[in-house]
């Protein structure tokens, strides 16, 4: 046996009964190596789209996140080429027949959701965290990707580092498309265009940042209670129904933070 | 078929692989993402800022000698924002004017109320503001329920909380009571600044399960019991589970309730109830979790995965990568526990805590890679390691956090 891994029956069939390393076969190789080299600690999330598991590398003890979901892995694939303190490192990603599997850095720390439970943050703290989230989003936007699920549960504070996670809903921005084909993202944080009104682009994330900013300051969605003062006006502009009236991109939003 | 060798460990890999699963080496080149460059602001904002300053100055002049405070936990004064908070013990401030406390009759607890002061840039200040204050006072007003079960124990400037302008301690017993908490700051110029919070104390029901009245001898029975508790019982109740001696070849997931999980003990007092999997205590829990007389034995992985407040007494951990992992707002308070042969015995990695108890009394750390690792823990009362024993560990204490550790009462050494 050349490689000590388990090749799925489907992969063998695709390869005519012969193991080979074609591009599409990376998926089976990765599945096999995960079974061989890692052990599952626990399932962090599971729904109809897929699962997120915490794995432990048997030899080094290093913990990693394994995501399996239905969709496109293009954003994860592009993220393998960059490093940013505001995004988790993506070690490997592969897809096959609309199924994606990816291994990424496990970030320990507090989710922003846990911090916000019952206690909104101050302006100073909010600005710092949102600026870091924007830095993470800028990496995605620079590669023509949109996150589409910016919310407190997907933001981890690890020491001084703020990390934006979970790109399962992310997609590449394709201007020719008339509207998003599927509603993804989290209700409350999702921009109107994510409900099929228009194609999502980086301004979709600007909308979610506006909602996030408001929730951090007031504990509530801007439609219920808008933050006071200048940051409230920033929230208003971020969450305009018409994307053309929002900040056009992250560099235009940053000075207001 | 294109393949390549891992440059670190020599494993065979597909040519398209970006990392090596055998040794975790990253193989592809990664470019550091440049940070976004902010577009410059336009000058009219400067004019607006000047106007805001002028209006603020006018308001301040108008407010001299006044009673300041609008019945909430926050007030603006002399360019400062003054906030009363029950939480916020970290590098930052959280503003919350209400707190709910549930505890059973006969038990007691202290909670802390804090006064934070921020300058115009949102930075925490203490001395500059206190220079304006003649005296500070913390009082309670009973809004409903029992009057005699909640009282102010102390208040003042606490060295352990350097970011808080003032700190107060409120003591309460397990009985229904709603209290208005009032911070009154008498300023040197005659102004009075008042901040208001509300404290809701509720008596908590306790529901007890023992091996005599409930099947829990096997892993399957215990799992079924925990599931039944989670789905069927009042979320405000405290759940007490007294486990029999024996080995559960599984872990345990505790969530949704305040729990007291108590194992059996051997004749020599050591824990006689054993788990071989991870015990996970999650943040959904609204109260404390107490674990006592439990032995967790692993072959790697995590022993106790805590994302909630845990009191831990007479527990033993052996053979884990991380025996106790504390993260996501959690705090674990060990007393008389034994950590033996773990890569890391206790790992604190959280930037906020909702419960804090600094007396780590009588714990033994023996033969661990690292005994006590503080990756991240907010400032607060110094951790006291009185009566703790550290021996044969690779590293006894590694403190990368801002929390102080006092090991003067601990014993260190090898052998024995």
Interface residues (C-beta under 8 A of the other chain):
Chain A: X2 X3 X20 X21 X23 X25 X26 X29 X30 X33 X34 X36 X37 X38 X39 X41 X42 X56 X57 X58 X59 X60 X61 X62 X80 X81 X82 X83 X84 X87 X89 X91 X92 X103 X108 X109 X110 X111 X114 X115 X117 X118 X119 X120 X121 X122 X123 X124 X125 X127 X134 X135 X138 X139 X142 X157 X158 X159 X250 X251 X252 X254 X255
Chain B: X1 X2 X3 X12 X14 X15 X16 X17 X18 X19 X21 X22 X23 X24 X26 X28 X29 X30 X31 X32 X33 X34 X35 X36 X37 X38 X39 X40 X41 X81 X83 X85 X86 X87 X88 X92 X93 X94 X95 X96 X98 X118 X121 X122 X123 X278 X280 X283 X300 X301 X302 X305 X307 X321 X325 X327 X328 X329 X343 X349 X350 X351 X352 X375 X376
